[in-house]
Amino acid sequence: MSDAPESTVLSRVKGSLGHITLHRPRAINALDLGMIRTIADALDRWQDDTDVDVVVLDGAGERGFCAGGDVRGLAEQISAGDPGATTTFFRAEYALNARIAEYPTPIVALADGITMGGGIGLAGHAAIRVVTERSKLAMPETRIGFTPDVGGTWLLAHAPGRLGEFFGLTGSTMDAADAIYAGFADYFVPSEHLDAVREALETRADPTSPTEIVLLFDETPPPSRLIAAREWIDHAFAADTVAEIVERLRARPEAEASTTADLLEELSPTGLAVTLAAVRRARELPDLRAALAQEYGLVLWFAHTQPDLIEGIRAQLIDKDRSPTWRPASLAELPPDVADTALAYTPATPLW
């Protein structure tokens, strides 16, 4: 069975393989509410279908698996004073993130190319997560005055050392080796072999398990650059506050540390402080659903109360002047209890 060609999500069954393809390549498969619901519907159909015993999730086009959620649409909803639409989107998206993590049938996510934000929410929680030499993974929400969501804080919280704080605050990009090292992916398969992986998962003569099949194509990527960077990252990002992180970075001899301090001083102070607290709080939470619930409160706090989100989307994605005016403008002006205020926010409509 196949959706119509113009659909932004294609779902079909071949043998015992369920295949879902994000099909919005001109937008690097950015997610809207309709796409989220279509993916969820396919998973609903196949959950009790005894003929489907593995699901592949991938993206159309050469540029990437999924560039994230439709943040332009989010900005339009907030500007139009439509909090209901914002709530509806995030509740549907987070339900799908949890569904992927808990799905009884193994899901193989092929995170080829750009995989960011909402794309991490799809691929990062799959049972088998594949990256390629073209993969670029990131949680770049602080770049728009926001905070990582879609279960991103759960993944960040369980990265080695202080890599969670580093990637959460900076929004820096991981290559395939970095993603595997940081716990965002499991296997490295060259992109030229992805069609063979799909075919093998469909035919499954020998071996039969999806993990064993992917292992047939798995290769060892070059060593992650993060191994050498752990010393300065772990030292600086263990500090109690963002201001102290910047201070430690300035005191380090590594050029990368100084560049990272420069970046942090350009980003939204509010987004940074809340993200730091969210990642650290996620380490104490029991599971992904609890992390998603925490993120749900935070994103609605940003959407309903914080000007930085709209300003960040404007500066990065609409006007593209890359010159946001944050409020407050500096870490020194930031109220010391801002993260506690954000974490205490209770949405009118609960997530679960």
Secondary structure, DSSP 8 states (H G I E B T S, - for coil): ----TT-SEEEEEETTEEEEEE--GGGTT-B-HHHHHHHHHHHHHHHT-TT--EEEEEESSSSEEE--B-HHHHHHHHHTT-HHHHHHHHHHHHHHHHHHHH-SS-EEEEE-SEEETHHHHHHTTSSEEEE-TT-EEE--GGGGT----TTHHHHHHTSSTTHHHHHHHH---B-HHHHHHHTS-SEE--GGGHHHHHHHHHH--SS-SHHHHHHHH-B-----THHHHHHHHHHHTTSSSHHHHHHHHHHSS-HHHHHHHHHHTTS-HHHHHHHHHHHHHHTTSSSHHHHHHHHHHHHHHHHHH-HHHHHHHIIIIIS-------SS-SGGGS-TTHHHHHHT---SS---
